[in-house]
């Protein structure tokens, strides 16, 4: 399984997932195309603290979405789970390590069945604060 990511972070992706790099994020798509994970990275001029994460997620907090604490690999922060809408289930994470923030979004087609999140948890568990070179086009 390859390690992919950006200059300040990386994670391990299953061999059969498609990896798409663009200017704003890295997108990982499951073979079924029913699931996608997107990761964007930002850097602050100092350590990222909890108040920074709450500020980034202020719209969700104002809407009454209650976050839970999250820790994945080298990163920690807030996780939000949203009700299914338009046939899609969605989760978001605002994660920090030092001066770095990751915004992670996972969407999947919601077919009314219970989702086995073990693979997603394994992928997120490989998050590292060590970057990898971004492929050139």
VMD Tcl script that draws the C-alpha trace (Angstrom):
set ca {
  {0.00 0.00 0.00}
  {1.52 3.33 -1.04}
  {2.05 6.33 1.22}
  {0.63 9.51 -0.33}
  {0.13 13.05 0.88}
  {1.58 16.52 0.82}
  {4.69 18.29 2.01}
  {3.62 18.26 5.69}
  {1.58 15.06 6.02}
  {1.01 11.62 4.56}
  {-1.14 8.52 4.91}
  {-1.25 5.01 3.54}
  {-3.91 4.25 0.95}
  {-5.09 0.78 -0.14}
  {-3.63 -0.34 -3.48}
  {-7.03 -0.48 -5.17}
  {-8.06 3.10 -4.31}
  {-7.57 5.87 -6.88}
  {-5.43 8.84 -5.85}
  {-6.10 12.25 -7.39}
  {-3.96 15.29 -6.62}
  {-5.13 18.81 -7.37}
  {-4.14 22.28 -6.14}
  {-6.49 22.29 -3.16}
  {-6.67 18.71 -1.93}
  {-5.84 15.07 -2.29}
  {-8.80 12.85 -3.16}
  {-8.88 9.10 -2.54}
  {-11.67 7.13 -4.20}
  {-12.66 3.57 -3.31}
  {-12.84 1.00 -6.13}
  {-16.65 0.98 -5.90}
  {-16.60 4.79 -6.36}
  {-19.19 4.87 -3.56}
  {-16.69 6.30 -1.05}
  {-14.25 9.20 -1.23}
  {-11.82 10.73 1.23}
  {-10.44 14.23 0.68}
  {-7.60 15.89 2.59}
  {-6.55 19.55 2.51}
  {-3.61 20.91 4.50}
  {-2.90 24.36 5.88}
  {-0.03 25.85 7.86}
  {-0.21 28.49 10.58}
  {2.62 30.76 11.74}
  {2.54 29.12 15.17}
  {1.11 26.11 16.93}
  {-2.49 25.25 16.10}
  {-4.62 25.14 19.26}
  {-8.14 23.95 20.03}
  {-9.56 27.46 19.56}
  {-8.21 27.45 15.99}
  {-10.06 24.21 15.24}
  {-13.24 25.56 16.78}
  {-12.89 28.68 14.62}
  {-12.45 26.61 11.48}
  {-15.52 24.53 12.33}
  {-17.59 27.46 13.65}
  {-20.40 27.00 11.10}
  {-20.92 23.39 12.21}
  {-20.81 24.35 15.88}
  {-23.27 27.21 15.32}
  {-25.61 24.78 13.54}
  {-25.61 22.56 16.63}
  {-23.46 19.73 15.27}
  {-21.64 18.27 18.26}
  {-18.06 17.20 17.61}
  {-16.18 14.39 19.28}
  {-12.47 14.33 20.02}
  {-10.42 12.55 17.39}
  {-6.90 11.19 17.28}
  {-5.53 9.67 14.07}
  {-1.86 8.88 13.72}
  {0.17 12.00 14.53}
  {-2.86 14.30 14.37}
  {-5.67 15.13 16.81}
  {-8.68 17.38 16.82}
  {-12.42 17.36 16.20}
  {-14.66 14.96 14.28}
  {-18.15 15.72 12.98}
  {-20.74 13.25 11.67}
  {-23.64 14.60 9.64}
  {-27.07 13.14 8.93}
  {-27.45 11.57 5.51}
  {-28.55 14.02 2.88}
  {-29.28 13.52 -0.82}
  {-28.22 9.88 -0.55}
  {-24.80 10.72 0.90}
  {-23.41 10.24 4.38}
  {-20.61 12.60 5.42}
  {-17.98 12.92 8.12}
  {-15.43 15.70 8.63}
  {-12.31 16.08 10.75}
  {-10.35 19.17 11.72}
  {-6.99 17.81 12.84}
  {-3.81 19.47 14.04}
  {-0.14 18.70 14.60}
  {2.21 21.53 15.49}
  {1.60 24.37 13.04}
  {-0.31 22.15 10.61}
  {-4.04 21.68 10.15}
  {-5.69 18.97 8.08}
  {-9.27 19.23 6.91}
  {-10.47 15.71 6.12}
  {-13.83 14.91 4.55}
  {-15.29 11.46 3.92}
  {-18.43 10.89 1.86}
  {-20.13 7.66 0.92}
  {-23.32 6.62 -0.74}
  {-25.84 5.93 1.98}
  {-27.77 2.81 1.19}
  {-29.38 2.57 4.60}
  {-27.04 -0.14 5.82}
  {-24.57 0.12 8.64}
  {-21.19 1.27 7.36}
  {-18.15 -0.76 8.35}
  {-15.72 2.03 9.20}
  {-12.75 -0.22 9.97}
  {-10.97 0.47 6.66}
  {-11.51 4.21 7.03}
  {-10.13 4.06 10.59}
  {-7.10 2.09 9.37}
  {-6.41 4.69 6.66}
  {-6.77 7.62 9.08}
  {-4.65 5.78 11.63}
  {-1.70 6.02 9.24}
  {-1.75 9.84 9.21}
  {1.80 11.03 9.68}
  {3.24 14.51 10.14}
  {6.00 13.46 7.74}
  {5.23 14.58 4.20}
  {5.85 12.92 0.88}
  {6.73 14.60 -2.40}
  {3.68 15.51 -4.45}
  {3.88 13.94 -7.93}
  {4.43 16.36 -10.76}
  {2.01 16.38 -13.63}
}
mol new
graphics top color blue
foreach p $ca { graphics top sphere $p radius 0.5 }
foreach p [lrange $ca 0 end-1] q [lrange $ca 1 end] { graphics top cylinder $p $q radius 0.2 }
display resetview
